[in-house]
């Protein structure tokens, strides 16, 4: 049986981190600003590496962030500038 996390990974999502607000909102905004698609999953202690004891006390407050490149971007990706050729 495929876990929800395995399904997300197979769809191109990359797990970033687990946060609560206000950091959660800040990180979502940053990922969106750099052109990534963002997906939030409810906190699941089984998917966390390391200590998550404090998160388990208030699991509804925490969300895990997954990102991937936009499949249908609203705007073109920013062009990279080669500074070596601008001299």
N, CA, C and O atoms as a CHARMM CRD file, in Angstrom:
* protein
*
  348
    1    1 UNK  N      0.84400  -1.18400   0.00000 PROA 1      0.00000
    2    1 UNK  CA     0.00000   0.00000   0.00000 PROA 1      0.00000
    3    1 UNK  C      0.88900   1.24700   0.00000 PROA 1      0.00000
    4    1 UNK  O      1.87000   1.31700   0.74100 PROA 1      0.00000
    5    2 UNK  N      0.54700   2.20800  -0.81700 PROA 2      0.00000
    6    2 UNK  CA     1.30900   3.44500  -0.94900 PROA 2      0.00000
    7    2 UNK  C      0.83600   4.44900   0.10300 PROA 2      0.00000
    8    2 UNK  O     -0.36300   4.67200   0.27100 PROA 2      0.00000
    9    3 UNK  N      1.79200   5.04800   0.80500 PROA 3      0.00000
   10    3 UNK  CA     1.44300   6.06100   1.80600 PROA 3      0.00000
   11    3 UNK  C      1.14600   7.39000   1.10700 PROA 3      0.00000
   12    3 UNK  O      1.56100   7.59700  -0.03300 PROA 3      0.00000
   13    4 UNK  N      0.43100   8.28500   1.78300 PROA 4      0.00000
   14    4 UNK  CA     0.18100   9.60400   1.18600 PROA 4      0.00000
   15    4 UNK  C      1.48200  10.33700   0.82400 PROA 4      0.00000
   16    4 UNK  O      1.55400  11.00800  -0.20500 PROA 4      0.00000
   17    5 UNK  N      2.49600  10.20400   1.66900 PROA 5      0.00000
   18    5 UNK  CA     3.77500  10.86100   1.38100 PROA 5      0.00000
   19    5 UNK  C      4.42900  10.26100   0.13700 PROA 5      0.00000
   20    5 UNK  O      4.95900  11.00100  -0.69300 PROA 5      0.00000
   21    6 UNK  N      4.40200   8.95300  -0.00600 PROA 6      0.00000
   22    6 UNK  CA     4.96400   8.30500  -1.19300 PROA 6      0.00000
   23    6 UNK  C      4.22600   8.74000  -2.45500 PROA 6      0.00000
   24    6 UNK  O      4.84000   8.92400  -3.50600 PROA 6      0.00000
   25    7 UNK  N      2.91200   8.90300  -2.35000 PROA 7      0.00000
   26    7 UNK  CA     2.12000   9.35300  -3.50000 PROA 7      0.00000
   27    7 UNK  C      2.53400  10.76100  -3.91200 PROA 7      0.00000
   28    7 UNK  O      2.70700  11.03900  -5.09800 PROA 7      0.00000
   29    8 UNK  N      2.69100  11.64400  -2.93400 PROA 8      0.00000
   30    8 UNK  CA     3.11400  13.01100  -3.23800 PROA 8      0.00000
   31    8 UNK  C      4.48300  13.02200  -3.91900 PROA 8      0.00000
   32    8 UNK  O      4.68200  13.72600  -4.91000 PROA 8      0.00000
   33    9 UNK  N      5.40700  12.25400  -3.39500 PROA 9      0.00000
   34    9 UNK  CA     6.75000  12.19300  -3.97000 PROA 9      0.00000
   35    9 UNK  C      6.69500  11.66600  -5.39900 PROA 9      0.00000
   36    9 UNK  O      7.41300  12.16000  -6.26800 PROA 9      0.00000
   37   10 UNK  N      5.85400  10.66900  -5.64900 PROA 10     0.00000
   38   10 UNK  CA     5.73100  10.12300  -7.00700 PROA 10     0.00000
   39   10 UNK  C      5.13000  11.14300  -7.97700 PROA 10     0.00000
   40   10 UNK  O      5.31100  11.02600  -9.18900 PROA 10     0.00000
   41   11 UNK  N      4.41700  12.14300  -7.44900 PROA 11     0.00000
   42   11 UNK  CA     3.82300  13.19800  -8.26800 PROA 11     0.00000
   43   11 UNK  C      4.76100  14.40100  -8.42900 PROA 11     0.00000
   44   11 UNK  O      4.38200  15.42600  -8.99500 PROA 11     0.00000
   45   12 UNK  N      5.98500  14.25700  -7.92400 PROA 12     0.00000
   46   12 UNK  CA     6.96900  15.32200  -8.09500 PROA 12     0.00000
   47   12 UNK  C      7.09700  16.29100  -6.93900 PROA 12     0.00000
   48   12 UNK  O      7.85400  17.25800  -7.02300 PROA 12     0.00000
   49   13 UNK  N      6.36800  16.04800  -5.85900 PROA 13     0.00000
   50   13 UNK  CA     6.45100  16.92300  -4.69700 PROA 13     0.00000
   51   13 UNK  C      7.69300  16.58800  -3.89100 PROA 13     0.00000
   52   13 UNK  O      8.08200  15.42400  -3.79100 PROA 13     0.00000
   53   14 UNK  N      8.31500  17.61400  -3.31400 PROA 14     0.00000
   54   14 UNK  CA     9.48700  17.45100  -2.46000 PROA 14     0.00000
   55   14 UNK  C      9.15200  17.97700  -1.07000 PROA 14     0.00000
   56   14 UNK  O      8.71300  19.11600  -0.91400 PROA 14     0.00000
   57   15 UNK  N      9.36400  17.13900  -0.06800 PROA 15     0.00000
   58   15 UNK  CA     9.08700  17.54400   1.31000 PROA 15     0.00000
   59   15 UNK  C     10.13200  18.55900   1.74700 PROA 15     0.00000
   60   15 UNK  O     11.33400  18.35100   1.57700 PROA 15     0.00000
   61   16 UNK  N      9.64800  19.66900   2.31800 PROA 16     0.00000
   62   16 UNK  CA    10.55600  20.71500   2.77900 PROA 16     0.00000
   63   16 UNK  C     10.71100  20.69800   4.29400 PROA 16     0.00000
   64   16 UNK  O     11.80200  20.43300   4.79900 PROA 16     0.00000
   65   17 UNK  N      9.63300  20.97800   5.02700 PROA 17     0.00000
   66   17 UNK  CA     9.71700  21.05400   6.48600 PROA 17     0.00000
   67   17 UNK  C      8.31700  21.16000   7.07000 PROA 17     0.00000
   68   17 UNK  O      7.33500  21.34400   6.35200 PROA 17     0.00000
   69   18 UNK  N      8.24900  21.03700   8.39800 PROA 18     0.00000
   70   18 UNK  CA     6.98300  21.16300   9.11600 PROA 18     0.00000
   71   18 UNK  C      7.05200  22.39200  10.01100 PROA 18     0.00000
   72   18 UNK  O      7.99700  22.56500  10.78000 PROA 18     0.00000
   73   19 UNK  N      6.03100  23.24600   9.89800 PROA 19     0.00000
   74   19 UNK  CA     5.98800  24.49200  10.66000 PROA 19     0.00000
   75   19 UNK  C      4.58200  24.73800  11.18900 PROA 19     0.00000
   76   19 UNK  O      3.61100  24.10600  10.77300 PROA 19     0.00000
   77   20 UNK  N      4.51300  25.69400  12.13500 PROA 20     0.00000
   78   20 UNK  CA     3.23000  26.27100  12.53000 PROA 20     0.00000
   79   20 UNK  C      3.31200  27.76500  12.21700 PROA 20     0.00000
   80   20 UNK  O      4.37500  28.26000  11.84200 PROA 20     0.00000
   81   21 UNK  N      2.21400  28.47900  12.36700 PROA 21     0.00000
   82   21 UNK  CA     2.22400  29.92100  12.10000 PROA 21     0.00000
   83   21 UNK  C      2.95300  30.64600  13.21700 PROA 21     0.00000
   84   21 UNK  O      2.90600  30.19400  14.36100 PROA 21     0.00000
   85   22 UNK  N      3.61700  31.73800  12.93400 PROA 22     0.00000
   86   22 UNK  CA     3.60100  32.48500  11.68400 PROA 22     0.00000
   87   22 UNK  C      4.62600  32.00100  10.65700 PROA 22     0.00000
   88   22 UNK  O      4.55600  32.39400   9.49200 PROA 22     0.00000
   89   23 UNK  N      5.57100  31.16300  11.06300 PROA 23     0.00000
   90   23 UNK  CA     6.61600  30.70400  10.13700 PROA 23     0.00000
   91   23 UNK  C      6.02000  29.95100   8.94700 PROA 23     0.00000
   92   23 UNK  O      6.52600  30.07300   7.83200 PROA 23     0.00000
   93   24 UNK  N      4.96200  29.18100   9.16200 PROA 24     0.00000
   94   24 UNK  CA     4.32500  28.43400   8.07200 PROA 24     0.00000
   95   24 UNK  C      3.89900  29.38600   6.96000 PROA 24     0.00000
   96   24 UNK  O      4.22200  29.17100   5.79200 PROA 24     0.00000
   97   25 UNK  N      3.17900  30.42900   7.32200 PROA 25     0.00000
   98   25 UNK  CA     2.69800  31.39900   6.33500 PROA 25     0.00000
   99   25 UNK  C      3.86900  32.06600   5.61600 PROA 25     0.00000
  100   25 UNK  O      3.82900  32.24100   4.39800 PROA 25     0.00000
  101   26 UNK  N      4.90800  32.43800   6.36000 PROA 26     0.00000
  102   26 UNK  CA     6.08200  33.08100   5.76700 PROA 26     0.00000
  103   26 UNK  C      6.75000  32.17000   4.74100 PROA 26     0.00000
  104   26 UNK  O      7.10800  32.61500   3.65100 PROA 26     0.00000
  105   27 UNK  N      6.91800  30.90400   5.08600 PROA 27     0.00000
  106   27 UNK  CA     7.59700  29.97400   4.18400 PROA 27     0.00000
  107   27 UNK  C      6.76600  29.70500   2.93600 PROA 27     0.00000
  108   27 UNK  O      7.31500  29.60900   1.83900 PROA 27     0.00000
  109   28 UNK  N      5.45900  29.58300   3.08800 PROA 28     0.00000
  110   28 UNK  CA     4.58600  29.38500   1.92500 PROA 28     0.00000
  111   28 UNK  C      4.72800  30.57300   0.98000 PROA 28     0.00000
  112   28 UNK  O      4.85000  30.39100  -0.23200 PROA 28     0.00000
  113   29 UNK  N      4.71100  31.78400   1.52500 PROA 29     0.00000
  114   29 UNK  CA     4.84600  32.98300   0.69300 PROA 29     0.00000
  115   29 UNK  C      6.18500  33.01000  -0.03200 PROA 29     0.00000
  116   29 UNK  O      6.24500  33.36800  -1.20900 PROA 29     0.00000
  117   30 UNK  N      7.25700  32.63500   0.65600 PROA 30     0.00000
  118   30 UNK  CA     8.58500  32.62500   0.03400 PROA 30     0.00000
  119   30 UNK  C      8.63700  31.62200  -1.10700 PROA 30     0.00000
  120   30 UNK  O      9.11000  31.94600  -2.19700 PROA 30     0.00000
  121   31 UNK  N      8.15700  30.41200  -0.87000 PROA 31     0.00000
  122   31 UNK  CA     8.18100  29.39700  -1.92800 PROA 31     0.00000
  123   31 UNK  C      7.34600  29.83600  -3.13100 PROA 31     0.00000
  124   31 UNK  O      7.74600  29.61500  -4.27400 PROA 31     0.00000
  125   32 UNK  N      6.20000  30.45100  -2.88400 PROA 32     0.00000
  126   32 UNK  CA     5.36000  30.92300  -3.99000 PROA 32     0.00000
  127   32 UNK  C      6.02900  32.07100  -4.74000 PROA 32     0.00000
  128   32 UNK  O      5.93300  32.15300  -5.96400 PROA 32     0.00000
  129   33 UNK  N      6.70800  32.96000  -4.00700 PROA 33     0.00000
  130   33 UNK  CA     7.39100  34.08900  -4.63800 PROA 33     0.00000
  131   33 UNK  C      8.50500  33.63600  -5.57100 PROA 33     0.00000
  132   33 UNK  O      8.77800  34.29600  -6.57500 PROA 33     0.00000
  133   34 UNK  N      9.14800  32.52400  -5.25400 PROA 34     0.00000
  134   34 UNK  CA    10.22600  32.04700  -6.13100 PROA 34     0.00000
  135   34 UNK  C      9.69900  31.12100  -7.22400 PROA 34     0.00000
  136   34 UNK  O     10.47400  30.49300  -7.94500 PROA 34     0.00000
  137   35 UNK  N      8.38400  31.04400  -7.33600 PROA 35     0.00000
  138   35 UNK  CA     7.78100  30.34300  -8.46100 PROA 35     0.00000
  139   35 UNK  C      7.47100  28.87500  -8.25500 PROA 35     0.00000
  140   35 UNK  O      7.26600  28.14900  -9.22700 PROA 35     0.00000
  141   36 UNK  N      7.43300  28.42200  -7.01100 PROA 36     0.00000
  142   36 UNK  CA     7.11900  27.01900  -6.74400 PROA 36     0.00000
  143   36 UNK  C      5.64800  26.83900  -6.39700 PROA 36     0.00000
  144   36 UNK  O      5.00800  27.73100  -5.84000 PROA 36     0.00000
  145   37 UNK  N      5.13900  25.68800  -6.73300 PROA 37     0.00000
  146   37 UNK  CA     3.80100  25.28400  -6.31700 PROA 37     0.00000
  147   37 UNK  C      3.92900  24.73700  -4.89600 PROA 37     0.00000
  148   37 UNK  O      4.88400  24.02200  -4.59500 PROA 37     0.00000
  149   38 UNK  N      2.98200  25.06300  -4.02500 PROA 38     0.00000
  150   38 UNK  CA     3.05700  24.67000  -2.61500 PROA 38     0.00000
  151   38 UNK  C      1.84900  23.82300  -2.25100 PROA 38     0.00000
  152   38 UNK  O      0.71600  24.12800  -2.62600 PROA 38     0.00000
  153   39 UNK  N      2.11800  22.74800  -1.50800 PROA 39     0.00000
  154   39 UNK  CA     1.06000  21.86600  -1.01300 PROA 39     0.00000
  155   39 UNK  C      1.30500  21.65300   0.47400 PROA 39     0.00000
  156   39 UNK  O      2.43500  21.39300   0.88600 PROA 39     0.00000
  157   40 UNK  N      0.25000  21.76000   1.28300 PROA 40     0.00000
  158   40 UNK  CA     0.35700  21.54800   2.72800 PROA 40     0.00000
  159   40 UNK  C     -0.34200  20.25700   3.11900 PROA 40     0.00000
  160   40 UNK  O     -1.44200  19.95900   2.65200 PROA 40     0.00000
  161   41 UNK  N      0.31300  19.50300   3.97900 PROA 41     0.00000
  162   41 UNK  CA    -0.24400  18.26500   4.52200 PROA 41     0.00000
  163   41 UNK  C     -0.34700  18.39200   6.03400 PROA 41     0.00000
  164   41 UNK  O      0.49300  19.04400   6.65300 PROA 41     0.00000
  165   42 UNK  N     -1.36200  17.78100   6.64100 PROA 42     0.00000
  166   42 UNK  CA    -1.44800  17.77400   8.10400 PROA 42     0.00000
  167   42 UNK  C     -0.20500  17.11800   8.71000 PROA 42     0.00000
  168   42 UNK  O      0.39500  16.22800   8.10700 PROA 42     0.00000
  169   43 UNK  N      0.16600  17.56300   9.89300 PROA 43     0.00000
  170   43 UNK  CA     1.31100  16.99200  10.60300 PROA 43     0.00000
  171   43 UNK  C      1.09200  15.50500  10.84000 PROA 43     0.00000
  172   43 UNK  O      0.01200  15.08300  11.25300 PROA 43     0.00000
  173   44 UNK  N      2.12800  14.71700  10.57300 PROA 44     0.00000
  174   44 UNK  CA     2.09900  13.28000  10.81500 PROA 44     0.00000
  175   44 UNK  C      3.43400  12.89700  11.44200 PROA 44     0.00000
  176   44 UNK  O      4.46400  12.91400  10.76900 PROA 44     0.00000
  177   45 UNK  N      3.42000  12.55200  12.72900 PROA 45     0.00000
  178   45 UNK  CA     4.65100  12.24800  13.45700 PROA 45     0.00000
  179   45 UNK  C      5.44400  11.11500  12.81300 PROA 45     0.00000
  180   45 UNK  O      6.67000  11.08700  12.92200 PROA 45     0.00000
  181   46 UNK  N      4.77100  10.18700  12.14900 PROA 46     0.00000
  182   46 UNK  CA     5.46100   9.06200  11.51900 PROA 46     0.00000
  183   46 UNK  C      6.33700   9.50300  10.35000 PROA 46     0.00000
  184   46 UNK  O      7.27000   8.79300   9.97600 PROA 46     0.00000
  185   47 UNK  N      6.04900  10.66100   9.77300 PROA 47     0.00000
  186   47 UNK  CA     6.82500  11.15800   8.63500 PROA 47     0.00000
  187   47 UNK  C      7.93500  12.11600   9.03600 PROA 47     0.00000
  188   47 UNK  O      8.63600  12.64200   8.17100 PROA 47     0.00000
  189   48 UNK  N      8.10500  12.35200  10.32600 PROA 48     0.00000
  190   48 UNK  CA     9.09600  13.32100  10.78700 PROA 48     0.00000
  191   48 UNK  C     10.38000  12.63000  11.21800 PROA 48     0.00000
  192   48 UNK  O     10.36100  11.60400  11.89700 PROA 48     0.00000
  193   49 UNK  N     11.49000  13.21600  10.80700 PROA 49     0.00000
  194   49 UNK  CA    12.79900  12.75800  11.27000 PROA 49     0.00000
  195   49 UNK  C     13.16900  13.58300  12.49200 PROA 49     0.00000
  196   49 UNK  O     12.88500  14.77900  12.54400 PROA 49     0.00000
  197   50 UNK  N     13.78600  12.96500  13.45300 PROA 50     0.00000
  198   50 UNK  CA    14.18900  13.69300  14.64300 PROA 50     0.00000
  199   50 UNK  C     13.04700  13.85400  15.63100 PROA 50     0.00000
  200   50 UNK  O     12.00800  13.20300  15.52800 PROA 50     0.00000
  201   51 UNK  N     13.27100  14.73600  16.58400 PROA 51     0.00000
  202   51 UNK  CA    12.30600  14.94100  17.66400 PROA 51     0.00000
  203   51 UNK  C     11.09600  15.73600  17.18000 PROA 51     0.00000
  204   51 UNK  O     11.23800  16.78600  16.55300 PROA 51     0.00000
  205   52 UNK  N      9.92900  15.22900  17.47500 PROA 52     0.00000
  206   52 UNK  CA     8.69500  15.95400  17.13800 PROA 52     0.00000
  207   52 UNK  C      7.73400  15.94300  18.32600 PROA 52     0.00000
  208   52 UNK  O      6.52700  16.11300  18.15800 PROA 52     0.00000
  209   53 UNK  N      8.28200  15.73900  19.53200 PROA 53     0.00000
  210   53 UNK  CA     7.44000  15.64300  20.72900 PROA 53     0.00000
  211   53 UNK  C      6.56200  16.87300  20.93700 PROA 53     0.00000
  212   53 UNK  O      5.37400  16.74800  21.23400 PROA 53     0.00000
  213   54 UNK  N      7.14800  18.07000  20.78000 PROA 54     0.00000
  214   54 UNK  CA     6.34900  19.28400  21.01500 PROA 54     0.00000
  215   54 UNK  C      5.26400  19.43000  19.95100 PROA 54     0.00000
  216   54 UNK  O      4.17600  19.92700  20.24100 PROA 54     0.00000
  217   55 UNK  N      5.55000  19.00100  18.72000 PROA 55     0.00000
  218   55 UNK  CA     4.54300  19.06800  17.65400 PROA 55     0.00000
  219   55 UNK  C      3.38000  18.12500  17.94100 PROA 55     0.00000
  220   55 UNK  O      2.23700  18.41200  17.58800 PROA 55     0.00000
  221   56 UNK  N      3.67700  17.00600  18.57900 PROA 56     0.00000
  222   56 UNK  CA     2.63700  16.02600  18.86800 PROA 56     0.00000
  223   56 UNK  C      1.65500  16.52200  19.92500 PROA 56     0.00000
  224   56 UNK  O      0.53600  16.01600  20.01900 PROA 56     0.00000
  225   57 UNK  N      2.06900  17.51000  20.72400 PROA 57     0.00000
  226   57 UNK  CA     1.16800  18.07400  21.72800 PROA 57     0.00000
  227   57 UNK  C      0.04000  18.88100  21.08700 PROA 57     0.00000
  228   57 UNK  O     -1.07800  18.91800  21.60100 PROA 57     0.00000
  229   58 UNK  N      0.34600  19.53100  19.95400 PROA 58     0.00000
  230   58 UNK  CA    -0.63300  20.37100  19.24600 PROA 58     0.00000
  231   58 UNK  C     -0.57100  20.07900  17.74800 PROA 58     0.00000
  232   58 UNK  O     -0.25200  20.97000  16.96100 PROA 58     0.00000
  233   59 UNK  N     -0.87000  18.85500  17.34700 PROA 59     0.00000
  234   59 UNK  CA    -0.67300  18.46500  15.94100 PROA 59     0.00000
  235   59 UNK  C     -1.49100  19.26900  14.93900 PROA 59     0.00000
  236   59 UNK  O     -1.07400  19.41900  13.79100 PROA 59     0.00000
  237   60 UNK  N     -2.64300  19.78800  15.34500 PROA 60     0.00000
  238   60 UNK  CA    -3.47900  20.54600  14.41000 PROA 60     0.00000
  239   60 UNK  C     -2.87100  21.89300  14.02800 PROA 60     0.00000
  240   60 UNK  O     -3.27900  22.50000  13.03800 PROA 60     0.00000
  241   61 UNK  N     -1.90000  22.36100  14.80800 PROA 61     0.00000
  242   61 UNK  CA    -1.27200  23.65200  14.51900 PROA 61     0.00000
  243   61 UNK  C     -0.18100  23.54200  13.45900 PROA 61     0.00000
  244   61 UNK  O      0.21800  24.55400  12.88300 PROA 61     0.00000
  245   62 UNK  N      0.30700  22.33800  13.19200 PROA 62     0.00000
  246   62 UNK  CA     1.45500  22.15400  12.31100 PROA 62     0.00000
  247   62 UNK  C      1.05100  21.57400  10.96300 PROA 62     0.00000
  248   62 UNK  O      0.14600  20.74600  10.86500 PROA 62     0.00000
  249   63 UNK  N      1.74800  22.03200   9.92900 PROA 63     0.00000
  250   63 UNK  CA     1.54800  21.52300   8.57100 PROA 63     0.00000
  251   63 UNK  C      2.92300  21.24300   7.96500 PROA 63     0.00000
  252   63 UNK  O      3.90200  21.92800   8.26300 PROA 63     0.00000
  253   64 UNK  N      2.97500  20.23200   7.11800 PROA 64     0.00000
  254   64 UNK  CA     4.20300  19.91600   6.40200 PROA 64     0.00000
  255   64 UNK  C      4.11200  20.51800   5.00800 PROA 64     0.00000
  256   64 UNK  O      3.12000  20.34700   4.30100 PROA 64     0.00000
  257   65 UNK  N      5.16900  21.22600   4.63000 PROA 65     0.00000
  258   65 UNK  CA     5.22100  21.88800   3.32900 PROA 65     0.00000
  259   65 UNK  C      5.87600  20.96800   2.30800 PROA 65     0.00000
  260   65 UNK  O      6.94000  20.39700   2.54900 PROA 65     0.00000
  261   66 UNK  N      5.21000  20.83900   1.15300 PROA 66     0.00000
  262   66 UNK  CA     5.76800  20.15400  -0.01400 PROA 66     0.00000
  263   66 UNK  C      5.77800  21.16500  -1.15300 PROA 66     0.00000
  264   66 UNK  O      4.85500  21.96900  -1.28500 PROA 66     0.00000
  265   67 UNK  N      6.82100  21.12400  -1.97500 PROA 67     0.00000
  266   67 UNK  CA     6.88600  22.02500  -3.12500 PROA 67     0.00000
  267   67 UNK  C      7.25100  21.24400  -4.37900 PROA 67     0.00000
  268   67 UNK  O      7.78500  20.13600  -4.31700 PROA 67     0.00000
  269   68 UNK  N      6.94500  21.86000  -5.52200 PROA 68     0.00000
  270   68 UNK  CA     7.39600  21.35400  -6.81700 PROA 68     0.00000
  271   68 UNK  C      7.33500  22.51200  -7.80100 PROA 68     0.00000
  272   68 UNK  O      6.66900  23.52000  -7.56400 PROA 68     0.00000
  273   69 UNK  N      8.04200  22.34400  -8.90700 PROA 69     0.00000
  274   69 UNK  CA     7.97700  23.35600  -9.95400 PROA 69     0.00000
  275   69 UNK  C      6.56300  23.38800 -10.49300 PROA 69     0.00000
  276   69 UNK  O      5.90200  22.35500 -10.60100 PROA 69     0.00000
  277   70 UNK  N      6.10500  24.58000 -10.83000 PROA 70     0.00000
  278   70 UNK  CA     4.75600  24.71700 -11.38100 PROA 70     0.00000
  279   70 UNK  C      4.67200  23.99800 -12.71900 PROA 70     0.00000
  280   70 UNK  O      5.55000  24.12900 -13.57100 PROA 70     0.00000
  281   71 UNK  N      3.59700  23.23700 -12.88300 PROA 71     0.00000
  282   71 UNK  CA     3.39900  22.53000 -14.13900 PROA 71     0.00000
  283   71 UNK  C      2.80300  23.44400 -15.19300 PROA 71     0.00000
  284   71 UNK  O      3.04900  23.24300 -16.38300 PROA 71     0.00000
  285   72 UNK  N      2.03100  24.43400 -14.79600 PROA 72     0.00000
  286   72 UNK  CA     1.43800  25.42500 -15.69800 PROA 72     0.00000
  287   72 UNK  C      1.66400  26.81300 -15.10800 PROA 72     0.00000
  288   72 UNK  O      0.73900  27.41500 -14.56300 PROA 72     0.00000
  289   73 UNK  N      2.88200  27.31800 -15.21300 PROA 73     0.00000
  290   73 UNK  CA     3.16200  28.61100 -14.57800 PROA 73     0.00000
  291   73 UNK  C      2.33900  29.73800 -15.18700 PROA 73     0.00000
  292   73 UNK  O      2.10800  29.77900 -16.39600 PROA 73     0.00000
  293   74 UNK  N      1.90100  30.65300 -14.32400 PROA 74     0.00000
  294   74 UNK  CA     1.13100  31.81900 -14.76200 PROA 74     0.00000
  295   74 UNK  C      2.01800  32.81100 -15.50000 PROA 74     0.00000
  296   74 UNK  O      1.56000  33.54900 -16.37200 PROA 74     0.00000
  297   75 UNK  N      3.28500  32.81500 -15.13700 PROA 75     0.00000
  298   75 UNK  CA     4.22300  33.72900 -15.77900 PROA 75     0.00000
  299   75 UNK  C      5.49800  32.96100 -16.09100 PROA 75     0.00000
  300   75 UNK  O      5.78500  31.94600 -15.45600 PROA 75     0.00000
  301   76 UNK  N      6.25900  33.43700 -17.05900 PROA 76     0.00000
  302   76 UNK  CA     7.49200  32.73200 -17.39600 PROA 76     0.00000
  303   76 UNK  C      8.47800  32.77900 -16.24000 PROA 76     0.00000
  304   76 UNK  O      8.46500  33.70300 -15.42700 PROA 76     0.00000
  305   77 UNK  N      9.33500  31.76000 -16.18400 PROA 77     0.00000
  306   77 UNK  CA    10.34200  31.73100 -15.13800 PROA 77     0.00000
  307   77 UNK  C     11.32100  32.87400 -15.36100 PROA 77     0.00000
  308   77 UNK  O     11.57500  33.25800 -16.50300 PROA 77     0.00000
  309   78 UNK  N     11.88000  33.42700 -14.27100 PROA 78     0.00000
  310   78 UNK  CA    12.82600  34.52300 -14.43400 PROA 78     0.00000
  311   78 UNK  C     14.05400  34.06400 -15.21200 PROA 78     0.00000
  312   78 UNK  O     14.50800  32.92800 -15.07800 PROA 78     0.00000
  313   79 UNK  N     14.58100  34.97800 -16.03100 PROA 79     0.00000
  314   79 UNK  CA    15.77600  34.66500 -16.80500 PROA 79     0.00000
  315   79 UNK  C     16.98900  34.78600 -15.90400 PROA 79     0.00000
  316   79 UNK  O     17.07300  35.69000 -15.07200 PROA 79     0.00000
  317   80 UNK  N     17.92200  33.87300 -16.07500 PROA 80     0.00000
  318   80 UNK  CA    19.16500  33.91300 -15.32300 PROA 80     0.00000
  319   80 UNK  C     20.12800  34.84100 -16.05400 PROA 80     0.00000
  320   80 UNK  O     20.23900  34.78500 -17.27900 PROA 80     0.00000
  321   81 UNK  N     20.81000  35.67800 -15.32100 PROA 81     0.00000
  322   81 UNK  CA    21.76900  36.60400 -15.91300 PROA 81     0.00000
  323   81 UNK  C     23.16200  36.02800 -15.74200 PROA 81     0.00000
  324   81 UNK  O     23.56200  35.65100 -14.64100 PROA 81     0.00000
  325   82 UNK  N     23.88700  35.96400 -16.83300 PROA 82     0.00000
  326   82 UNK  CA    25.26900  35.51400 -16.79200 PROA 82     0.00000
  327   82 UNK  C     26.13000  36.75600 -16.59400 PROA 82     0.00000
  328   82 UNK  O     26.34900  37.51700 -17.53600 PROA 82     0.00000
  329   83 UNK  N     26.61400  36.96200 -15.38400 PROA 83     0.00000
  330   83 UNK  CA    27.36800  38.16700 -15.05900 PROA 83     0.00000
  331   83 UNK  C     28.72800  38.20100 -15.73700 PROA 83     0.00000
  332   83 UNK  O     29.31500  39.27500 -15.86700 PROA 83     0.00000
  333   84 UNK  N     29.24100  37.07000 -16.16900 PROA 84     0.00000
  334   84 UNK  CA    30.54000  37.04000 -16.84100 PROA 84     0.00000
  335   84 UNK  C     30.47200  37.74500 -18.18600 PROA 84     0.00000
  336   84 UNK  O     31.47400  38.29800 -18.63900 PROA 84     0.00000
  337   85 UNK  N     29.31200  37.73700 -18.83500 PROA 85     0.00000
  338   85 UNK  CA    29.17600  38.35200 -20.15400 PROA 85     0.00000
  339   85 UNK  C     28.70600  39.80100 -20.09600 PROA 85     0.00000
  340   85 UNK  O     28.51400  40.42200 -21.14100 PROA 85     0.00000
  341   86 UNK  N     28.51900  40.35100 -18.90800 PROA 86     0.00000
  342   86 UNK  CA    28.01700  41.71700 -18.79600 PROA 86     0.00000
  343   86 UNK  C     29.13200  42.72800 -18.59000 PROA 86     0.00000
  344   86 UNK  O     28.85900  43.91400 -18.40100 PROA 86     0.00000
  345   87 UNK  N     30.38000  42.28400 -18.62300 PROA 87     0.00000
  346   87 UNK  CA    31.52400  43.19200 -18.40100 PROA 87     0.00000
  347   87 UNK  C     31.94200  43.85000 -19.68500 PROA 87     0.00000
  348   87 UNK  O     32.88300  44.64300 -19.69500 PROA 87     0.00000
